[in-house]
Every structure is written in structure tokens, then in C-alpha cells.
Amino acid sequence: AMASLACVTANHAAASVEATSVEDCRADLKVMLSAAPPLVPEGPEGSDMADPYADLPVEYRGGRCVLGQFSTPPLYMAPDMQRRFIIGPLSWQAEWSGAERIFPPSALSLNVEGFRQEFSASEDMAEMAYIQNVIQGRQNGSLQLEFRSDPQARSLDLTRLEITPNGTDRLVLSAKLTDIDLRDIVGGARVSPDDLLRIGVTDIELSLTNRGFFQSMVGMWLQAVYPRMGETP
């Protein structure tokens, strides 16, 4: 029995990849960033752009990959305005199925201590960029994500998803899902509505803290209500 257990353990180790060095962490980061299109700038069609994240100071400490705060290259929103994302510090521990890193990982523990946007614009749009930067400066978000998936068993254990999008509001979710292959949903495969309807939820916990939702929506519902009540007082 012990020999069989050792064999299973060895087979699992051979079938998965985890970071054990700075080089492994760089490989993790490259795959995860490439799966986040808003963070990867697009050059002219057919051009060969250098990897803008190749020289980020990634470290390997205490079994986790660690990266300080970094910013994306400018990402164009319109001809006269562009933005970049300010992300981090962050740390992660990922496990990949098979010998290669193919997104998504089979298990991930990710902690992002901050993320926000920064805007720049031409003179004509400078006021708009300034307003957006003031808002973003007060809305530094954070993210914690922990999950483990099993493609063979078609199951997903979402241990924790905690998002603080603006420094005050918070969403915390944990769930156990069945009949789901995370690679199909996140990896870009075509998923039919029937596939989504077959997903089962055996356990779920959701917590939402909101300290300003209705205040933030005032500008929208006032415009809808007051025209029916006459002139705005």
C-alpha cells in the first residue's frame, strides 16, 4: 500500500509543474499576463513587439513568487487619451497540469495588494484625465484568489475570491462546482449555454459589503426621476 501511495505521489509530481526558482516565477508571470489582454499592448499588425514585462524584478521567497508594484505600458483608449494599470505588490503560488504552463493553472493562490488606473491625455482631454486620476487615486483595489481545479473529475474548488475594487466595498466568494472544466471556460474554448447549465454548485458562500453604492448611483436615478416630477428643485 505504501509503495502504491509513493507511486501515485511520484506520478502527480511528474504530471504537474510548480515554481521553485526565479526563472520559474518569470515563466508563470509571462503565461498569466498573456492571458490578460487589457494588460498586453497591441502593436501594428505583423509587428514583433518586445515583451514589456521581461525585466520585471520577480523574486522567489518562502515558496511563493513575489513582485513589487509595476505599471503596464500605455494602452490607448482613444486617439487623445491613454491609460496604464498600476498593479501590486503581488505574490502567487501556481501549479500547472502537465509539463508545460498552459493557462489556466490547475491550482492558484494569488494576492494582489493594489491595482488602479492612471490616465494621460492631450491638451484637449487633459481635464478629463485629471478627473479620472483624482477618482482612481481614491480607489486603490485589492484581490485575493485561491482555487484548485481537477479537469479529470470536472470539479472546481474556489476556496476564496475576495475583491475590494475601490478600497471600501468588498466581495467575498467561495464555492464548490461540479461538471466544470476551467480550461474550457477561461482558456478560450467555445462553451455552449448547455455546458454552462450543466455546471452544478454543491456549496457556496457569498458576502458583499457596500459602503457607497446608492450614493454613487444618485446621478443616474435623479436624471430618471426628476423629469417626471417637474423641474429639478
Salt bridges, closest charged atoms under 4 A:
ASP24 OD1 - ARG101 NH2 3.86
ASP28 OD1 - ARG101 NE 2.51
GLU59 OE1 - ARG61 NH1 2.65
GLU95 OE2 - HIS12 NE2 3.45
GLU95 OE1 - ARG148 NH2 3.41
GLU118 OE1 - ARG84 NH2 2.60
ASP157 OD2 - LYS176 NZ 3.19
GLU162 OE1 - ARG160 NH2 2.43
GLU162 OE2 - ARG170 NH1 3.66
ASP179 OD1 - ARG154 NE 2.92
ASP181 OD2 - ARG183 NH2 3.01
ASP195 OD1 - ARG198 NH2 2.38
